[in-house]
Amino acid sequence: MCGDAATTGVDLGRARGALHTLAGTGLGYRDCLVTDYLLSAENLVKRFPIRGGALNRVVNYVQAVNGVSFTVRRGEVLGLVGESGSGKTTIGRLVLRLEEATAGKVIFDGTNILEPPKKEMRRFRKRMQIIFQDPYASLNPREKVRTVIGHALALHRIGTPESRRERAVKLIEQVGLSPDQLDRFPHEFSGVSARELGSPGALAVNPDFLVADEPVSALDVSIQAQVINLLSDLKDQLDLTMLFIAHDLAVVEHICDRVAVMYLGKIMELAPSSSLYDNPNHPYTEALLSAVPVPEPGHQQKRTVLSGDIPSAINPPSGCVFRRDAPVRRPSVPMRHRS
């Protein structure tokens, strides 16, 4: 036991429920009692069918996500990193149920959101939002920013028309833009302003949980810093819990509390940011970190070079999916969870 419930303020019934929903995540009973998790994914699987032949039948599957489990604490920013094709964006869509999982559970605030019919997901949509990688693709090019925000509020029946207009002004100022830009179309924004533009629509409904899908990809380093600082400020101001998806470990270090490293649909390592960067346990994490540029002229950085071909997601190898690429053969390299 973790102490007297009367003195710790822990509801034992709730703690036992949390223990049940977090089964299989590698966390002990003590962890469940003292930590409040907003979201947990349990053994998530996603297979995309491949069709072919004259009858367009399913001939095979792409194993995009293969038995992934993790938790996100309230107020935490969990980073999800990996190369293109590792499955990180698919996980972001699965936990919001924008894609249907092949198997597994997504427990959001005590409820498995994969169980109800999809039409009943609206009650969760207000609390779970996403900032897409491409702000232009996620916004209607024929609608002004003011209209986009207003539609999000109206969809969830929030406020009156007048209060929605006031809310739009407040949101646009929160992300560092000016109120006069509310009457612009998405294509009139560029650079960092375009990335900032993706935030007001997602934040309009005051969500509890936000997925940020590669929000700084293809941006200059200076602009990346502005976007990271903005998201960090918004997280503190709005008390957000975030899943931050990226392929660059150097970016993730500055905003995430913990980091999960993905490879070929599986999590190789999950650890607090400081532990992961100072003492990586998995050879794939070591390889990723060794590829991060060091801003010191003349610095000789040791590189971890991976050998072999990347396995196919259509026919992944049994056992450790990384074993063919490991620079050093080890008897066993299990997925590491370090809280």
C-alpha positions in Angstrom: 0.0 0.0 0.0 1.0 3.6 -0.6 -0.2 5.1 2.7 -3.4 6.0 4.4 -6.0 7.0 1.9 -7.4 9.6 4.3 -4.0 11.4 4.5 -3.0 11.0 0.9 -6.3 11.9 -0.7 -6.3 8.8 -2.9 -9.6 7.2 -3.7 -8.9 3.5 -3.4 -11.8 2.5 -5.6 -10.4 4.8 -8.3 -6.9 3.5 -7.8 -8.0 -0.1 -8.2 -9.8 0.9 -11.4 -6.7 2.6 -12.6 -4.7 -0.5 -11.9 -7.1 -2.6 -13.9 -7.1 -0.2 -16.9 -3.3 0.0 -16.8 -2.7 -3.7 -16.8 0.1 -4.6 -19.2 1.9 -1.2 -19.1 4.6 -2.4 -16.8 3.6 0.0 -14.0 3.3 -1.2 -10.4 0.4 -0.8 -7.9 2.3 2.0 -6.2 2.6 3.9 -9.4 -1.1 3.7 -10.1 -1.9 5.0 -6.6 0.3 8.1 -6.7 0.0 9.1 -10.4 -3.0 10.4 -12.2 -3.1 9.2 -15.8 -5.3 10.9 -18.4 -4.7 8.5 -21.2 -3.3 5.0 -21.6 -2.9 2.8 -24.7 -2.9 -0.9 -24.2 -1.5 -3.3 -26.8 -2.6 -1.1 -29.7 -2.5 -2.8 -33.1 -3.2 -1.3 -36.5 -2.9 -3.3 -39.8 -3.7 -1.6 -43.1 -5.0 -4.0 -45.8 -3.2 -4.3 -49.1 -5.5 -5.2 -52.0 -4.7 -6.7 -55.3 -5.8 -9.0 -58.1 -8.7 -8.9 -60.4 -11.2 -9.0 -57.6 -9.3 -6.4 -55.5 -9.1 -8.8 -52.5 -7.0 -8.3 -49.4 -3.7 -10.0 -50.2 -1.6 -8.8 -47.3 -1.3 -6.3 -44.5 1.0 -3.5 -43.5 1.8 -3.8 -39.7 1.7 -0.1 -38.9 1.4 -0.4 -35.1 2.2 -3.7 -33.4 1.3 -4.1 -29.7 2.1 -0.6 -28.4 1.4 0.3 -24.8 2.1 3.6 -23.0 0.5 6.1 -20.5 0.3 9.9 -20.4 0.0 11.6 -17.1 -2.2 14.6 -16.6 -0.3 17.8 -17.4 2.5 15.8 -19.1 4.0 16.1 -22.5 4.9 12.7 -23.9 7.2 12.7 -26.9 6.8 10.1 -29.6 9.8 9.9 -31.9 11.0 7.8 -34.8 11.8 7.7 -38.4 9.2 8.1 -41.2 7.1 4.9 -41.3 7.7 4.0 -37.7 4.0 4.3 -36.9 4.1 7.4 -34.7 1.5 9.4 -36.6 -0.8 6.4 -36.8 -0.7 6.1 -33.0 -1.7 9.8 -32.8 -4.7 9.1 -35.0 -5.6 5.9 -33.1 -5.7 7.5 -29.7 -8.1 10.1 -31.1 -10.0 7.4 -33.0 -9.5 9.1 -36.3 -8.4 5.7 -37.4 -10.0 2.5 -36.1 -7.6 0.2 -34.2 -7.3 -3.4 -35.3 -6.9 -4.4 -31.6 -6.2 -2.9 -28.2 -7.6 -0.3 -25.9 -7.4 3.5 -25.5 -8.4 4.5 -22.0 -9.2 8.2 -21.7 -10.0 9.4 -18.3 -11.2 6.0 -17.2 -13.2 5.1 -20.4 -12.2 2.9 -23.2 -13.1 5.2 -26.1 -12.7 2.4 -28.7 -15.8 0.6 -27.4 -18.7 3.0 -28.1 -20.1 3.4 -31.6 -18.0 5.9 -33.5 -21.0 8.3 -33.7 -20.8 8.6 -29.9 -17.3 10.0 -30.0 -18.5 13.6 -30.2 -18.6 13.8 -26.4 -14.9 13.0 -26.3 -14.0 15.3 -29.3 -14.3 18.4 -27.2 -11.7 17.1 -24.8 -9.3 15.6 -27.4 -7.9 17.6 -30.2 -5.1 17.5 -32.8 -2.8 20.0 -34.5 -2.0 18.5 -37.9 1.4 18.5 -39.5 0.1 20.5 -42.6 -2.1 23.4 -41.4 -3.2 24.1 -45.0 -4.5 20.6 -45.5 -6.5 20.7 -42.2 -8.3 24.0 -42.9 -10.9 24.9 -45.4 -9.2 27.2 -47.9 -12.4 29.0 -48.6 -13.1 29.9 -45.0 -11.5 32.8 -43.0 -9.8 32.0 -39.7 -12.7 33.6 -37.8 -15.1 31.2 -39.5 -13.0 28.2 -38.8 -12.9 29.0 -35.0 -16.6 29.8 -35.0 -17.5 26.5 -36.6 -15.5 24.6 -34.0 -17.3 26.3 -31.2 -20.7 26.0 -32.8 -20.2 22.2 -33.5 -19.8 21.6 -29.8 -22.6 24.1 -28.9 -20.2 26.4 -27.0 -21.4 30.0 -26.4 -23.4 32.5 -28.3 -22.4 34.0 -31.6 -21.2 37.1 -29.8 -19.1 35.1 -27.2 -17.7 33.0 -30.1 -16.4 36.2 -31.8 -14.8 37.2 -28.5 -13.3 33.8 -28.1 -11.8 33.9 -31.6 -10.0 37.2 -30.7 -8.6 35.8 -27.5 -7.4 32.6 -29.2 -5.7 34.4 -32.1 -3.8 36.6 -29.6 -2.8 33.6 -27.5 -0.9 32.1 -30.4 0.9 35.3 -31.1 -1.2 36.6 -34.0 -3.2 39.8 -34.2 -7.0 40.1 -34.3 -7.0 41.7 -37.8 -5.6 38.4 -39.1 -8.9 36.6 -38.2 -10.3 37.9 -41.5 -7.6 36.3 -43.6 -7.7 33.0 -45.5 -5.3 30.1 -44.6 -3.2 30.6 -47.8 -2.4 34.2 -46.7 -0.2 32.9 -43.9 3.3 31.6 -44.3 6.2 30.2 -42.2 5.7 30.3 -38.4 2.3 32.1 -38.8 0.9 29.1 -40.7 2.0 26.7 -37.9 0.5 29.0 -35.3 -2.7 29.1 -37.4 -3.3 25.4 -36.7 -3.6 26.0 -32.9 -6.7 28.2 -32.5 -9.0 25.7 -34.1 -7.8 22.9 -31.9 -7.7 24.9 -28.8 -11.0 26.7 -29.3 -13.0 24.1 -27.3 -10.6 24.1 -24.3 -9.4 20.5 -24.8 -7.7 18.5 -22.0 -5.6 16.4 -24.4 -3.8 17.6 -27.5 -1.9 15.6 -30.1 0.7 17.7 -31.9 1.7 15.9 -35.1 5.1 17.0 -36.3 4.3 20.7 -35.6 7.8 21.8 -36.5 8.8 19.6 -39.4 10.3 21.3 -42.5 10.8 24.6 -40.5 14.0 26.5 -40.0 15.6 26.1 -36.6 14.7 29.7 -35.5 11.1 29.1 -36.5 11.1 25.7 -34.8 12.1 27.4 -31.5 9.2 29.9 -31.8 6.7 27.1 -32.3 8.1 25.0 -29.5 8.0 28.1 -27.1 4.4 28.8 -28.2 3.3 25.2 -27.5 5.1 25.2 -24.2 3.4 28.5 -23.1 0.0 27.2 -24.3 0.5 24.0 -22.3 1.1 25.9 -19.1 -1.6 28.5 -19.7 -4.3 25.9 -20.6 -3.1 23.0 -18.4 -2.9 20.8 -21.4 -1.8 17.1 -21.6 0.1 16.5 -24.9 1.3 13.8 -27.2 4.1 15.4 -29.1 5.0 13.6 -32.3 8.3 14.3 -34.1 11.2 12.7 -35.9 13.9 15.0 -34.4 15.2 14.1 -31.0 16.8 17.5 -30.6 13.4 19.2 -30.9 11.7 16.8 -28.4 14.2 17.4 -25.7 13.1 20.9 -25.1 9.4 20.3 -24.5 8.7 16.7 -23.5 8.7 15.2 -20.0 9.1 11.7 -21.2 10.0 10.3 -24.6 9.0 7.0 -26.4 11.2 5.9 -29.3 9.5 4.0 -32.1 10.8 1.6 -34.7 8.7 -0.4 -37.2 5.5 -0.1 -35.3 6.9 -0.9 -31.8 8.2 1.2 -28.9 11.9 0.5 -28.4 12.4 2.6 -25.3 10.3 4.9 -23.1 12.0 7.1 -20.5 12.2 10.5 -18.9 13.8 13.0 -21.2 16.9 13.5 -19.0 17.5 9.8 -18.6 17.0 9.0 -22.3 19.4 11.7 -23.5 22.1 11.1 -20.9 21.9 7.3 -20.7 20.0 5.6 -23.6 19.4 1.9 -23.0 18.5 0.7 -26.5 20.9 0.7 -29.5 18.3 2.3 -31.7 18.0 5.2 -29.3 21.8 5.5 -29.3 21.8 5.6 -33.1 19.2 8.3 -33.2 21.0 10.5 -30.6 24.3 10.1 -32.4 22.7 11.5 -35.5 21.7 14.8 -33.8 24.0 17.6 -34.9 26.1 19.2 -32.2 26.4 23.1 -32.5 30.1 23.1 -31.7 32.6 23.7 -34.5 35.3 21.0 -34.5 33.5 18.7 -32.2 34.1 15.1 -33.1 30.9 13.2 -32.4 30.9 9.4 -32.2 28.4 8.1 -34.7 26.5 4.8 -34.3 26.2 3.3 -37.8 23.3 0.9 -38.4 23.9 -2.1 -40.8 21.6 -4.2 -42.8 18.3 -3.4 -44.6 15.3 -2.0 -42.8 12.8 -4.9 -42.4 9.5 -4.7 -44.2 6.4 -3.6 -42.4 4.4 -6.0 -44.5 6.5 -9.0 -43.3 8.2 -7.8 -40.0 10.7 -10.3 -38.4 9.7 -12.3 -35.4 11.1 -11.3 -32.0 13.0 -8.0 -31.9 12.2 -6.0 -35.1 15.5 -4.2 -34.7 17.9 -7.2 -34.5 19.0 -7.0 -38.1 20.1 -3.4 -37.7 21.7 -3.6 -34.2 25.3 -2.5 -34.5 26.2 -4.8 -31.6 24.4 -8.1 -31.0 23.1 -8.4 -27.5 21.5 -11.5 -25.9 18.3 -9.6 -25.3 17.3 -5.9 -25.7 13.8 -5.7 -24.3 11.6 -2.6 -24.6 12.5 -0.4 -21.6 10.0 1.6 -19.6 11.6 4.0 -17.1 9.2 6.3 -15.3 
